[in-house]
Amino acid sequence: MSGWDIHFKKFDKNIQLQILKKFDQMEQPLQSRGLHSSRYQIEEVGQYRIALKIDEKNMVKKIVFVGNHKQYEKWYKNQQ
């Protein structure tokens, strides 16, 4: 794994399954919301956030962060 799973590994099994289900859905084109003129797209699973980069040229989505809203806010501040 590439670091996105730091918080994910500590989540309750049910939350992990919901997030993994979202990963499966993300294989299809989705309407993600952009992260304030950033290079990241955000998906939501309840109070949890998934940040990903989309390489449209190579048609690849790379997950860079998964965490709850508080963890997401901390991660986001470090991206600026």
GIVENGI-V459570 format. One record per helix or strand of 3 or more residues. SS is the DSSP state (A for helix, B for strand). FROM is the first residue (numbers start at 1). TO is the last residue. If there is no record, write none. Layout:
ss:SS from:FROM to:TO
ss:SS from:FROM to:TO
//
This chain:
ss:A from:8 to:10
ss:A from:13 to:26
ss:B from:40 to:45
ss:B from:48 to:55
ss:B from:60 to:68
ss:A from:69 to:79
//
